Structure formats: structure tokens, C-alpha cells
Amino acid sequence: MAVLVGGSVLAYLALPAFRLGVDTRTAAAVKEARRTSGWGSYAADRPAKTTASSEVPGHPASMATDLVSTDYWAADTIRDPQPEVTVTFRQPTDVDYLLVTSGAGPDFDQLSRPKRVRLTYSDGTSQELTLRDDPKATGYLVHGYSVSWIRLRVLSVYSARGSGQVAIAELEFWRLG
């Protein structure tokens, strides 16, 4: 038993990848315990920069993170079938909760809305979410640990008749403090 414990300690000290794996799993377990117990509160974490793989004129990516739900980011899904929005933070941060306001703001049903999305984190991990088709902000538990950026890729949409565009009014990022 002592050899196993000693070897584990040495591996933790000597191997950065092993240490990162242990630290990430430990942080995830602690966060999950805090979520289920109700201990702690969420704090907003605003991105420093928002970019997209494509944009419709007048609806740039920055509108998805400006905290104004009456404007929106939109992309042409005919030219860009799986558009992406990338948010970059000022410094590495944990992101534990994502609030999404889908659609084209007050014209919610005029453009398609994201249905399935993939979040890819700067550490190489990812997760997929199925978003609700709702004009109100909807929250999702996410698992970004010490990430400097997050990329949201639209995999499928709730279609709007006659529209080849997809829209997101707002993305808000929160960490459990």
C-alpha cells in the first residue's frame, strides 16, 4: 500500500498531465458537491472578446454577449451550416452555468434557433447540450475548468419557415463562487 501511495505522490509531483487530471477531477467533484448542497453562489463572468465563424450584416457576434436581449447574433446556415461563436475571457476561469437566450430577440420565431450545440473548452474537453426552444433565458449546467475560451458550435436548429439563418440573443457565463 505504501508503494502505491508513494508512487501516486511521485507521479503527481513529476508528471504535469497526471497532476492536471487529478486536479480537474478533484475540482469537478468539489463543484458537484457544492451544486447539490446549495453551498456557494454564482457570479457572472463576462467575456473580453466574442467572435464568430460567420455573421449576418448588422448582427455581429458581439451582440450575443452584450447583455441586451433585444439584439442578437445571426449566421447564415446556408453558407455556414454549423456556425460557431467563440468567447475569450481576460484570464482563465471556471464556467459552471450557461444562460442562453435563443432566437432573434423580439422577433424570436423569425429566424431559426439553435437546438443541439457543442461547447468546446480551451483545455480540449467538450460537451453537447440540447437547448430549449424558448424565447426566455434558459440555464444549463456546464463544466469548464480554468478555461481561457469557449467555442459554441450550432449542430442543429429549430427551423423557422423560410429562414436560412440561426440566431442567439444572449449568452451569459457564470462560475460557482
Buried (B, 14 or more C-beta within 10 A) or exposed (E): EEEEEEEEEEEBEEEEEBEEEBEBEEBEEEBBEBBEEEEBEBEEBEBEEBBBBBBBEEBBBBBBBBEEBEBBBBBBBEEBEBBBBBBBBEEEBBBBBBBBBBBBBEBBBBBBBBBEBBBBBBBEEBBEBEBBBBBEBBEBEBBBBBBBBBBBBBBBBBBBEEBBBBBBBBBBBBBBE
